[in-house]
Amino acid sequence: MDLAANPFPFIYNIQRCYTQDNPCLKLKSKGIEMKVILIDDEELALTYLEYQLLMIGDIEIVGKYTDPIQGRQAIEENEVDLIFLDIRIPVLNGVELAGNLLEHKPDLHIVFVSSYDEYALKAFELNVMDYVLKPVSMDRLKLTVQRVKRRKLKITDSSSVPNGEGEWQIRMFGEFIISEGDQERFSLHWRTAKAQEIFFYLLHHRGKVVSKANLIEMLWLDFDLQKAYSQLYTAIYHIRKTLAPFKGKIALQNMADGYILRLEKVNLDVDEFQRLLHSVMLPAEDTVLEYERLLVLFTGEYLEGYEFDWLELERQRLQMQWIRLKIDLIHWYVERGQLEKAFKHAENICSRYPIEEQAQFIYMKICDMLGYHFLIQRQYSLFVSALEKEVSEKPGDELSQWYSEWEKKNKKE
């Protein structure tokens, strides 16, 4: 063979594998474990990488592409485990392509292959499987394949996946909890604060499409648009990975211009709260138990402990609904002479919201009816102090006048 005509003699051997009845073909019959696609703008580099992977075995080359657009289409249309992707490719940058692929297929394993190490940091921000430099040695390639196989085994390990036998619950009032049945609780571990906030924003808007533009405006307003989209795709990738164990229950789906978070047979306390709120208009003999059950759902603030700007209005809305329901129920108990029950509900509001003046006023009046005079003095003093500390204000005229008259009356007595 003329080496001057063919400087890569191994290419000739590979070509023979596909044109003759040759033992090389048997490399693909050892029990294939992974389906692989290769993308590189250099035909020779693709052929050599294919040759090396076939030599390792247990791999099927689904396709190899010099055109990244065709490669992306093949990946989207086929079940693929592993992508070997050159970074410097025409038309579509490899990093950008990887981010787009991982956004749609978070379980995809991507290995960057490049002659340059300057993109390594950016690659690992996307959490790609590996980054190898050309020319790729067989030992280095074997190490990469082994890492992918280990990760595949870890992902498919059934012991890490909820069994789905119990009833699923998500608690959004108070401490955020995902649970299955009475015992199992599952934690969500976030790699970045941005990924965490996007998840909760999508959960807050569950069942509705949230546009990419909306998310970028909310979190990356000052970023270059291309960089902002790259950050968004990376965050979405991490969210999908975090939600992988809940497949079938909590699903993040791509829409035309955004994302939608869908829940399948998962009960949310906030949904139950709103359902009962709309079904029970006013306390009555036949609705009081539903009222009590409704109020118990509000175990704490909506997504308590998370300080997102967009969250505050919804938190205040739900808080005001709960207080209004409590006060309606308190009045109903007072009208029926059930002062101890009214007292407990009023005390509950005051302990949660020390500067809620209407509740404080009602509490003091109930204490007066029950003869708990020492509690009135203590509560008024605590309220004045909390009001001054929190908002630098004094009690309203109606409460101040009532307390002044009550104090005069009880001094005479």
C-alpha beads as a LAMMPS data file, in Angstrom:
LAMMPS data file: protein, C-alpha beads

413 atoms
412 bonds

1 atom types
1 bond types

-500.0 500.0 xlo xhi
-500.0 500.0 ylo yhi
-500.0 500.0 zlo zhi

Masses

1 110.0

Atoms # bond

1 1 1 0.000 0.000 0.000
2 1 1 1.309 3.463 -0.905
3 1 1 1.698 5.438 2.320
4 1 1 2.189 8.626 0.353
5 1 1 -1.304 8.182 -1.053
6 1 1 -2.779 7.158 2.304
7 1 1 -0.966 8.633 5.342
8 1 1 -3.442 6.876 7.716
9 1 1 -3.053 3.150 6.974
10 1 1 -5.551 2.204 9.733
11 1 1 -8.274 3.813 7.613
12 1 1 -7.686 1.170 4.974
13 1 1 -8.151 -1.577 7.562
14 1 1 -11.389 -0.078 8.849
15 1 1 -12.734 0.271 5.322
16 1 1 -11.993 -3.417 4.768
17 1 1 -14.187 -4.211 7.788
18 1 1 -17.188 -2.771 5.967
19 1 1 -16.459 -4.098 2.484
20 1 1 -15.347 -7.721 3.043
21 1 1 -16.294 -10.743 5.117
22 1 1 -13.810 -9.815 7.780
23 1 1 -13.452 -10.796 11.474
24 1 1 -13.393 -7.094 12.344
25 1 1 -17.180 -7.046 11.864
26 1 1 -17.549 -9.421 14.807
27 1 1 -16.502 -6.605 17.128
28 1 1 -20.132 -5.425 17.034
29 1 1 -21.622 -8.728 18.156
30 1 1 -20.337 -9.021 21.714
31 1 1 -23.517 -7.909 23.482
32 1 1 -23.933 -4.202 22.804
33 1 1 -24.393 -2.061 25.914
34 1 1 -24.202 1.472 24.522
35 1 1 -25.442 3.264 21.429
36 1 1 -23.070 6.017 20.334
37 1 1 -23.120 8.950 17.897
38 1 1 -19.962 10.785 16.790
39 1 1 -19.849 14.417 15.611
40 1 1 -16.676 15.992 14.227
41 1 1 -16.057 18.160 11.164
42 1 1 -12.988 16.040 10.270
43 1 1 -13.893 12.820 8.454
44 1 1 -10.579 11.130 9.332
45 1 1 -11.003 11.926 13.036
46 1 1 -14.481 10.371 12.957
47 1 1 -13.252 7.220 11.281
48 1 1 -10.355 6.789 13.685
49 1 1 -12.559 7.337 16.764
50 1 1 -15.064 4.827 15.389
51 1 1 -12.259 2.287 14.921
52 1 1 -11.043 2.749 18.510
53 1 1 -14.552 2.404 19.994
54 1 1 -15.250 -0.765 18.020
55 1 1 -11.996 -2.195 19.303
56 1 1 -13.169 -1.571 22.880
57 1 1 -16.377 -3.482 22.121
58 1 1 -19.928 -3.527 23.563
59 1 1 -20.642 -0.376 21.546
60 1 1 -22.858 0.301 18.535
61 1 1 -22.041 3.314 16.383
62 1 1 -25.509 4.609 15.514
63 1 1 -24.085 7.312 13.274
64 1 1 -21.178 9.652 12.609
65 1 1 -21.614 13.160 11.291
66 1 1 -19.498 16.036 10.050
67 1 1 -22.627 18.216 9.958
68 1 1 -23.726 19.087 13.531
69 1 1 -27.290 19.843 12.401
70 1 1 -27.668 16.343 10.993
71 1 1 -26.015 14.947 14.110
72 1 1 -28.448 16.759 16.385
73 1 1 -31.408 15.484 14.361
74 1 1 -30.128 11.904 14.624
75 1 1 -29.709 12.245 18.386
76 1 1 -33.224 13.617 18.785
77 1 1 -34.730 10.827 16.671
78 1 1 -32.844 7.878 18.168
79 1 1 -32.294 6.296 21.557
80 1 1 -28.648 7.160 22.181
81 1 1 -26.530 6.682 25.298
82 1 1 -23.309 8.477 24.474
83 1 1 -22.181 11.325 22.213
84 1 1 -18.594 12.100 21.270
85 1 1 -18.633 15.737 20.212
86 1 1 -15.907 17.993 18.830
87 1 1 -16.088 21.518 20.226
88 1 1 -14.816 23.475 17.233
89 1 1 -17.334 22.583 14.549
90 1 1 -18.759 24.908 11.887
91 1 1 -22.324 26.292 11.924
92 1 1 -23.033 25.278 15.525
93 1 1 -20.578 25.554 18.428
94 1 1 -20.082 22.245 20.265
95 1 1 -20.736 23.749 23.700
96 1 1 -23.954 25.345 22.478
97 1 1 -25.035 22.074 20.865
98 1 1 -24.285 20.126 24.060
99 1 1 -26.358 22.519 26.156
100 1 1 -29.289 22.212 23.762
101 1 1 -29.070 18.404 23.711
102 1 1 -28.865 18.094 27.492
103 1 1 -31.816 20.414 27.867
104 1 1 -33.973 17.959 25.882
105 1 1 -32.283 14.694 26.921
106 1 1 -30.786 15.082 30.417
107 1 1 -29.798 11.397 30.614
108 1 1 -27.529 11.763 27.610
109 1 1 -23.804 11.255 28.250
110 1 1 -21.633 13.706 26.317
111 1 1 -17.863 13.541 25.888
112 1 1 -16.110 16.518 24.339
113 1 1 -13.213 15.715 22.027
114 1 1 -10.969 18.627 21.156
115 1 1 -7.461 19.645 20.179
116 1 1 -7.721 22.541 22.644
117 1 1 -8.017 22.569 26.427
118 1 1 -9.337 26.147 26.651
119 1 1 -12.961 24.952 26.635
120 1 1 -12.586 22.464 29.465
121 1 1 -14.017 24.737 32.172
122 1 1 -17.031 25.631 30.074
123 1 1 -17.576 21.964 29.287
124 1 1 -17.668 20.927 32.923
125 1 1 -20.068 23.769 33.720
126 1 1 -22.466 21.791 31.519
127 1 1 -21.619 18.703 33.586
128 1 1 -20.580 16.717 30.518
129 1 1 -19.238 13.231 31.073
130 1 1 -15.646 13.855 30.019
131 1 1 -13.272 16.093 28.073
132 1 1 -10.509 14.400 26.111
133 1 1 -7.789 15.935 23.993
134 1 1 -6.840 14.847 20.494
135 1 1 -5.138 12.668 19.513
136 1 1 -7.149 10.330 21.749
137 1 1 -5.200 7.358 23.076
138 1 1 -6.861 3.963 23.430
139 1 1 -6.169 3.856 27.181
140 1 1 -7.779 7.277 27.679
141 1 1 -10.796 6.251 25.621
142 1 1 -11.251 3.023 27.606
143 1 1 -11.223 5.047 30.821
144 1 1 -13.962 7.320 29.465
145 1 1 -16.142 4.409 28.345
146 1 1 -15.745 2.750 31.752
147 1 1 -16.851 5.965 33.474
148 1 1 -19.962 6.142 31.296
149 1 1 -20.839 2.513 32.046
150 1 1 -20.471 3.097 35.785
151 1 1 -22.735 6.132 35.632
152 1 1 -25.344 4.219 33.600
153 1 1 -25.400 1.493 36.244
154 1 1 -25.794 4.080 38.979
155 1 1 -28.712 5.773 37.196
156 1 1 -30.550 2.498 36.621
157 1 1 -30.037 1.256 40.186
158 1 1 -33.614 0.694 41.357
159 1 1 -32.687 1.124 45.020
160 1 1 -32.297 4.886 44.479
161 1 1 -35.718 5.312 42.860
162 1 1 -38.977 5.733 44.804
163 1 1 -41.100 2.578 44.473
164 1 1 -44.334 4.463 43.768
165 1 1 -46.473 2.252 46.021
166 1 1 -47.590 4.946 48.484
167 1 1 -49.583 8.122 47.960
168 1 1 -47.402 11.014 46.833
169 1 1 -47.492 14.346 48.630
170 1 1 -45.717 17.678 48.171
171 1 1 -45.868 20.060 51.103
172 1 1 -45.389 23.717 50.184
173 1 1 -46.602 25.277 53.427
174 1 1 -43.785 25.392 55.965
175 1 1 -40.847 23.099 55.249
176 1 1 -40.815 21.905 51.628
177 1 1 -41.211 18.127 51.608
178 1 1 -41.772 15.484 48.941
179 1 1 -43.052 12.266 50.449
180 1 1 -44.455 8.911 49.449
181 1 1 -46.856 7.295 51.869
182 1 1 -46.430 7.986 55.574
183 1 1 -42.703 7.304 55.921
184 1 1 -40.628 7.962 52.810
185 1 1 -39.247 11.460 52.345
186 1 1 -37.072 12.573 49.461
187 1 1 -34.619 15.459 49.395
188 1 1 -33.734 17.604 46.410
189 1 1 -30.075 18.570 46.198
190 1 1 -29.336 21.557 43.996
191 1 1 -26.013 22.246 42.350
192 1 1 -26.784 25.966 41.900
193 1 1 -29.138 28.487 43.485
194 1 1 -30.424 29.431 40.019
195 1 1 -31.488 25.834 39.257
196 1 1 -33.268 25.696 42.613
197 1 1 -35.132 28.950 41.989
198 1 1 -36.197 27.889 38.479
199 1 1 -37.547 24.611 39.846
200 1 1 -39.631 26.369 42.493
201 1 1 -40.834 28.956 39.974
202 1 1 -41.955 26.172 37.627
203 1 1 -43.553 24.324 40.543
204 1 1 -45.349 27.515 41.559
205 1 1 -46.666 27.760 37.965
206 1 1 -47.195 23.983 37.648
207 1 1 -49.242 22.933 34.653
208 1 1 -48.571 26.237 32.884
209 1 1 -45.950 27.098 30.273
210 1 1 -43.191 29.397 31.540
211 1 1 -41.295 31.089 28.718
212 1 1 -37.521 31.021 28.469
213 1 1 -37.591 34.799 28.021
214 1 1 -39.398 35.152 31.349
215 1 1 -36.784 33.040 33.162
216 1 1 -33.897 34.934 31.578
217 1 1 -35.442 38.289 32.474
218 1 1 -35.936 37.084 36.046
219 1 1 -32.445 35.638 36.612
220 1 1 -30.004 36.835 33.945
221 1 1 -31.248 40.266 32.942
222 1 1 -27.731 41.788 32.865
223 1 1 -26.147 38.913 30.927
224 1 1 -25.295 38.772 27.245
225 1 1 -28.249 36.964 25.635
226 1 1 -26.206 34.043 24.307
227 1 1 -24.540 33.535 27.679
228 1 1 -27.907 33.842 29.441
229 1 1 -29.395 31.056 27.314
230 1 1 -26.349 28.908 27.977
231 1 1 -26.827 29.426 31.723
232 1 1 -30.534 28.611 31.411
233 1 1 -29.881 25.371 29.513
234 1 1 -27.310 24.338 32.101
235 1 1 -29.784 25.005 34.939
236 1 1 -32.557 23.083 33.164
237 1 1 -30.162 20.178 32.674
238 1 1 -29.408 20.074 36.411
239 1 1 -33.112 20.247 37.264
240 1 1 -33.834 17.274 35.017
241 1 1 -31.020 15.303 36.639
242 1 1 -32.325 16.151 40.114
243 1 1 -35.850 15.077 39.160
244 1 1 -34.718 11.845 37.469
245 1 1 -35.699 9.604 40.449
246 1 1 -39.258 11.002 40.301
247 1 1 -39.846 10.042 36.683
248 1 1 -43.557 9.595 36.058
249 1 1 -44.500 11.784 39.042
250 1 1 -42.687 15.084 38.480
251 1 1 -41.835 15.829 34.848
252 1 1 -40.163 18.867 33.284
253 1 1 -41.172 19.146 29.636
254 1 1 -40.014 21.392 26.808
255 1 1 -42.609 23.462 25.006
256 1 1 -42.246 25.726 21.954
257 1 1 -40.678 28.670 23.782
258 1 1 -40.434 27.485 27.339
259 1 1 -41.005 24.769 29.905
260 1 1 -43.858 23.216 31.826
261 1 1 -43.677 21.239 35.071
262 1 1 -46.300 18.502 35.255
263 1 1 -47.302 16.492 38.308
264 1 1 -48.917 13.088 37.924
265 1 1 -51.035 11.826 40.847
266 1 1 -49.225 14.013 43.377
267 1 1 -51.203 15.817 46.103
268 1 1 -50.173 19.351 47.041
269 1 1 -51.234 20.927 50.306
270 1 1 -51.595 24.326 48.626
271 1 1 -53.962 22.844 46.001
272 1 1 -56.029 21.222 48.735
273 1 1 -56.080 24.547 50.587
274 1 1 -57.401 26.399 47.527
275 1 1 -59.931 23.655 46.734
276 1 1 -61.407 23.754 50.233
277 1 1 -61.287 27.545 50.226
278 1 1 -63.543 27.679 47.162
279 1 1 -65.890 24.955 48.366
280 1 1 -66.527 26.308 51.883
281 1 1 -67.986 29.820 51.847
282 1 1 -68.751 30.587 55.522
283 1 1 -68.537 28.664 58.808
284 1 1 -71.726 26.758 59.628
285 1 1 -72.719 23.689 61.576
286 1 1 -72.197 21.489 58.528
287 1 1 -68.976 23.157 57.352
288 1 1 -67.079 23.895 60.554
289 1 1 -65.101 20.646 60.437
290 1 1 -64.059 21.400 56.848
291 1 1 -63.025 24.873 58.029
292 1 1 -60.872 23.380 60.756
293 1 1 -59.286 20.925 58.309
294 1 1 -58.627 23.716 55.845
295 1 1 -56.865 25.855 58.440
296 1 1 -54.685 22.950 59.615
297 1 1 -53.196 22.674 56.102
298 1 1 -51.478 26.038 56.604
299 1 1 -48.599 24.645 58.662
300 1 1 -46.312 27.558 57.868
301 1 1 -45.533 30.186 55.269
302 1 1 -45.734 29.274 51.594
303 1 1 -42.292 27.832 50.684
304 1 1 -40.988 28.957 54.035
305 1 1 -37.250 29.600 54.145
306 1 1 -36.913 30.544 50.471
307 1 1 -36.418 34.210 49.687
308 1 1 -37.303 34.722 46.017
309 1 1 -38.558 38.135 44.861
310 1 1 -41.458 36.650 42.883
311 1 1 -42.593 34.617 45.896
312 1 1 -43.524 37.430 48.271
313 1 1 -46.871 38.452 46.733
314 1 1 -48.178 34.873 46.694
315 1 1 -46.941 34.329 50.231
316 1 1 -48.808 37.431 51.426
317 1 1 -51.956 36.463 49.506
318 1 1 -52.111 33.018 51.111
319 1 1 -51.284 34.461 54.514
320 1 1 -54.150 36.965 54.266
321 1 1 -56.555 34.225 53.152
322 1 1 -55.633 32.101 56.156
323 1 1 -56.024 35.016 58.589
324 1 1 -59.418 35.939 57.111
325 1 1 -60.628 32.340 57.440
326 1 1 -59.382 32.194 61.023
327 1 1 -61.161 35.421 61.944
328 1 1 -64.416 34.247 60.305
329 1 1 -64.234 31.058 62.365
330 1 1 -63.379 32.957 65.564
331 1 1 -66.457 35.179 65.138
332 1 1 -68.601 32.105 64.525
333 1 1 -67.354 30.453 67.742
334 1 1 -67.840 33.676 69.739
335 1 1 -71.444 34.032 68.503
336 1 1 -72.157 30.533 69.779
337 1 1 -70.456 31.119 73.121
338 1 1 -67.605 28.708 72.369
339 1 1 -65.024 31.156 73.723
340 1 1 -62.245 28.651 74.446
341 1 1 -62.174 27.521 70.829
342 1 1 -62.246 31.142 69.671
343 1 1 -59.434 31.957 72.113
344 1 1 -57.163 29.194 70.739
345 1 1 -57.608 30.352 67.146
346 1 1 -56.982 34.003 68.050
347 1 1 -53.893 33.047 70.067
348 1 1 -52.622 31.058 67.078
349 1 1 -52.841 34.083 64.765
350 1 1 -51.151 36.386 67.293
351 1 1 -48.247 34.017 67.852
352 1 1 -47.627 33.681 64.098
353 1 1 -48.196 37.311 63.171
354 1 1 -47.406 39.555 66.151
355 1 1 -48.266 42.783 64.286
356 1 1 -51.618 41.643 62.845
357 1 1 -53.719 44.282 64.592
358 1 1 -57.199 42.913 63.876
359 1 1 -56.270 39.550 65.357
360 1 1 -54.626 41.188 68.365
361 1 1 -57.767 43.238 69.008
362 1 1 -60.036 40.190 68.787
363 1 1 -57.710 38.224 71.066
364 1 1 -57.825 40.915 73.750
365 1 1 -61.612 41.137 73.573
366 1 1 -61.934 37.364 73.976
367 1 1 -59.526 37.488 76.928
368 1 1 -61.765 40.139 78.461
369 1 1 -64.842 37.901 77.998
370 1 1 -63.005 34.994 79.621
371 1 1 -61.665 37.160 82.460
372 1 1 -58.001 36.656 81.442
373 1 1 -57.110 40.234 82.377
374 1 1 -53.417 39.582 82.945
375 1 1 -53.155 38.323 79.334
376 1 1 -54.640 41.545 77.975
377 1 1 -51.973 43.694 79.631
378 1 1 -49.191 41.385 78.502
379 1 1 -50.507 41.095 74.936
380 1 1 -50.968 44.832 74.501
381 1 1 -47.434 45.480 75.715
382 1 1 -46.022 42.816 73.347
383 1 1 -48.018 44.207 70.441
384 1 1 -46.842 47.803 71.015
385 1 1 -43.222 46.616 71.209
386 1 1 -43.462 44.427 68.069
387 1 1 -45.189 47.168 66.085
388 1 1 -42.496 49.699 66.989
389 1 1 -39.691 47.279 66.174
390 1 1 -41.085 45.949 62.878
391 1 1 -42.695 48.988 61.244
392 1 1 -41.988 51.914 63.616
393 1 1 -45.693 52.534 64.199
394 1 1 -48.171 52.691 67.068
395 1 1 -51.467 50.825 67.512
396 1 1 -54.489 52.207 65.674
397 1 1 -56.852 54.628 67.372
398 1 1 -59.646 52.097 67.867
399 1 1 -57.459 49.581 69.678
400 1 1 -55.649 52.277 71.679
401 1 1 -58.944 53.801 72.817
402 1 1 -60.402 50.397 73.708
403 1 1 -57.348 49.446 75.758
404 1 1 -57.299 52.832 77.509
405 1 1 -60.948 52.454 78.523
406 1 1 -60.407 48.835 79.567
407 1 1 -57.420 49.839 81.680
408 1 1 -59.396 52.623 83.456
409 1 1 -62.306 50.292 84.113
410 1 1 -60.119 47.580 85.606
411 1 1 -58.183 50.022 87.778
412 1 1 -61.457 51.163 89.405
413 1 1 -62.392 47.557 89.993

Bonds

1 1 1 2
2 1 2 3
3 1 3 4
4 1 4 5
5 1 5 6
6 1 6 7
7 1 7 8
8 1 8 9
9 1 9 10
10 1 10 11
11 1 11 12
12 1 12 13
13 1 13 14
14 1 14 15
15 1 15 16
16 1 16 17
17 1 17 18
18 1 18 19
19 1 19 20
20 1 20 21
21 1 21 22
22 1 22 23
23 1 23 24
24 1 24 25
25 1 25 26
26 1 26 27
27 1 27 28
28 1 28 29
29 1 29 30
30 1 30 31
31 1 31 32
32 1 32 33
33 1 33 34
34 1 34 35
35 1 35 36
36 1 36 37
37 1 37 38
38 1 38 39
39 1 39 40
40 1 40 41
41 1 41 42
42 1 42 43
43 1 43 44
44 1 44 45
45 1 45 46
46 1 46 47
47 1 47 48
48 1 48 49
49 1 49 50
50 1 50 51
51 1 51 52
52 1 52 53
53 1 53 54
54 1 54 55
55 1 55 56
56 1 56 57
57 1 57 58
58 1 58 59
59 1 59 60
60 1 60 61
61 1 61 62
62 1 62 63
63 1 63 64
64 1 64 65
65 1 65 66
66 1 66 67
67 1 67 68
68 1 68 69
69 1 69 70
70 1 70 71
71 1 71 72
72 1 72 73
73 1 73 74
74 1 74 75
75 1 75 76
76 1 76 77
77 1 77 78
78 1 78 79
79 1 79 80
80 1 80 81
81 1 81 82
82 1 82 83
83 1 83 84
84 1 84 85
85 1 85 86
86 1 86 87
87 1 87 88
88 1 88 89
89 1 89 90
90 1 90 91
91 1 91 92
92 1 92 93
93 1 93 94
94 1 94 95
95 1 95 96
96 1 96 97
97 1 97 98
98 1 98 99
99 1 99 100
100 1 100 101
101 1 101 102
102 1 102 103
103 1 103 104
104 1 104 105
105 1 105 106
106 1 106 107
107 1 107 108
108 1 108 109
109 1 109 110
110 1 110 111
111 1 111 112
112 1 112 113
113 1 113 114
114 1 114 115
115 1 115 116
116 1 116 117
117 1 117 118
118 1 118 119
119 1 119 120
120 1 120 121
121 1 121 122
122 1 122 123
123 1 123 124
124 1 124 125
125 1 125 126
126 1 126 127
127 1 127 128
128 1 128 129
129 1 129 130
130 1 130 131
131 1 131 132
132 1 132 133
133 1 133 134
134 1 134 135
135 1 135 136
136 1 136 137
137 1 137 138
138 1 138 139
139 1 139 140
140 1 140 141
141 1 141 142
142 1 142 143
143 1 143 144
144 1 144 145
145 1 145 146
146 1 146 147
147 1 147 148
148 1 148 149
149 1 149 150
150 1 150 151
151 1 151 152
152 1 152 153
153 1 153 154
154 1 154 155
155 1 155 156
156 1 156 157
157 1 157 158
158 1 158 159
159 1 159 160
160 1 160 161
161 1 161 162
162 1 162 163
163 1 163 164
164 1 164 165
165 1 165 166
166 1 166 167
167 1 167 168
168 1 168 169
169 1 169 170
170 1 170 171
171 1 171 172
172 1 172 173
173 1 173 174
174 1 174 175
175 1 175 176
176 1 176 177
177 1 177 178
178 1 178 179
179 1 179 180
180 1 180 181
181 1 181 182
182 1 182 183
183 1 183 184
184 1 184 185
185 1 185 186
186 1 186 187
187 1 187 188
188 1 188 189
189 1 189 190
190 1 190 191
191 1 191 192
192 1 192 193
193 1 193 194
194 1 194 195
195 1 195 196
196 1 196 197
197 1 197 198
198 1 198 199
199 1 199 200
200 1 200 201
201 1 201 202
202 1 202 203
203 1 203 204
204 1 204 205
205 1 205 206
206 1 206 207
207 1 207 208
208 1 208 209
209 1 209 210
210 1 210 211
211 1 211 212
212 1 212 213
213 1 213 214
214 1 214 215
215 1 215 216
216 1 216 217
217 1 217 218
218 1 218 219
219 1 219 220
220 1 220 221
221 1 221 222
222 1 222 223
223 1 223 224
224 1 224 225
225 1 225 226
226 1 226 227
227 1 227 228
228 1 228 229
229 1 229 230
230 1 230 231
231 1 231 232
232 1 232 233
233 1 233 234
234 1 234 235
235 1 235 236
236 1 236 237
237 1 237 238
238 1 238 239
239 1 239 240
240 1 240 241
241 1 241 242
242 1 242 243
243 1 243 244
244 1 244 245
245 1 245 246
246 1 246 247
247 1 247 248
248 1 248 249
249 1 249 250
250 1 250 251
251 1 251 252
252 1 252 253
253 1 253 254
254 1 254 255
255 1 255 256
256 1 256 257
257 1 257 258
258 1 258 259
259 1 259 260
260 1 260 261
261 1 261 262
262 1 262 263
263 1 263 264
264 1 264 265
265 1 265 266
266 1 266 267
267 1 267 268
268 1 268 269
269 1 269 270
270 1 270 271
271 1 271 272
272 1 272 273
273 1 273 274
274 1 274 275
275 1 275 276
276 1 276 277
277 1 277 278
278 1 278 279
279 1 279 280
280 1 280 281
281 1 281 282
282 1 282 283
283 1 283 284
284 1 284 285
285 1 285 286
286 1 286 287
287 1 287 288
288 1 288 289
289 1 289 290
290 1 290 291
291 1 291 292
292 1 292 293
293 1 293 294
294 1 294 295
295 1 295 296
296 1 296 297
297 1 297 298
298 1 298 299
299 1 299 300
300 1 300 301
301 1 301 302
302 1 302 303
303 1 303 304
304 1 304 305
305 1 305 306
306 1 306 307
307 1 307 308
308 1 308 309
309 1 309 310
310 1 310 311
311 1 311 312
312 1 312 313
313 1 313 314
314 1 314 315
315 1 315 316
316 1 316 317
317 1 317 318
318 1 318 319
319 1 319 320
320 1 320 321
321 1 321 322
322 1 322 323
323 1 323 324
324 1 324 325
325 1 325 326
326 1 326 327
327 1 327 328
328 1 328 329
329 1 329 330
330 1 330 331
331 1 331 332
332 1 332 333
333 1 333 334
334 1 334 335
335 1 335 336
336 1 336 337
337 1 337 338
338 1 338 339
339 1 339 340
340 1 340 341
341 1 341 342
342 1 342 343
343 1 343 344
344 1 344 345
345 1 345 346
346 1 346 347
347 1 347 348
348 1 348 349
349 1 349 350
350 1 350 351
351 1 351 352
352 1 352 353
353 1 353 354
354 1 354 355
355 1 355 356
356 1 356 357
357 1 357 358
358 1 358 359
359 1 359 360
360 1 360 361
361 1 361 362
362 1 362 363
363 1 363 364
364 1 364 365
365 1 365 366
366 1 366 367
367 1 367 368
368 1 368 369
369 1 369 370
370 1 370 371
371 1 371 372
372 1 372 373
373 1 373 374
374 1 374 375
375 1 375 376
376 1 376 377
377 1 377 378
378 1 378 379
379 1 379 380
380 1 380 381
381 1 381 382
382 1 382 383
383 1 383 384
384 1 384 385
385 1 385 386
386 1 386 387
387 1 387 388
388 1 388 389
389 1 389 390
390 1 390 391
391 1 391 392
392 1 392 393
393 1 393 394
394 1 394 395
395 1 395 396
396 1 396 397
397 1 397 398
398 1 398 399
399 1 399 400
400 1 400 401
401 1 401 402
402 1 402 403
403 1 403 404
404 1 404 405
405 1 405 406
406 1 406 407
407 1 407 408
408 1 408 409
409 1 409 410
410 1 410 411
411 1 411 412
412 1 412 413
